[in-house]
Amino acid sequence: MRNLLQDQLLKAGLVKKAKVDQVARDQTKQRLGKARVVSDAARVDAQRAQAERVERDRALAAERNAQARTHEMRAQVKQIVDTQKVAHNGEIAYRFADGDRIATVLVNEAIRAQLASGSLVIARHDGGYAVLPRSAAEKIHARDHSAIVLDHAGTTVEPDGDDEYYSRFKVPDDLVW
């Protein structure tokens, strides 16, 4: 379809039909040619920007997956502790180190002996502590080793030079601190 000006110029006889068609074809080529021609620099910039977006999306997805795995592991630890914890009601204060502070759990004589032998362990649970059997502790250790606070079977004492000196002194069997 032609433009009104072109039609008026044809009717007035100022231009020939072939010349009008040629100008229309040239204008169409220029319009389509400009749209199709994209400079190499712009194409490279677009590819680089897309690669950066893809990399950023991958990093965000990996971070979200890591957070989901961490949340899932914490939920599994909480479920294991809830189902496997041993009732530790008693009158004997069992003290142990939790990081840089001393914590206390009230236990009876049988549980104190099992804690000392390593058949029971103490784990963090809901802002407090729970006493667990060794099998549950191994499951928890596989998921989150920082949840286990006290495990006498898992600790090894490295000998040092002071052992010879202190071996001269007898330590009473009923010592409870």
DAFEN-V800247 format. One record per run of one state. SS is the DSSP state (helix for helix, strand for strand, loop for the rest). FROM is the first residue (numbers start at 0). LEN is the number of residues. Records with the same first field share a line. If there is no record, write none. Layout:
SS->FROM-LEN ; FROM-LEN
This chain:
loop->0-3 ; 12-4 ; 36-3 ; 86-5 ; 98-2 ; 107-1 ; 117-2 ; 125-2 ; 143-1 ; 150-11 ; 166-11
helix->3-9 ; 16-20 ; 39-45 ; 108-9 ; 133-10 ; 144-3 ; 161-5
strand->84-2 ; 91-7 ; 100-7 ; 119-6 ; 127-6 ; 147-3
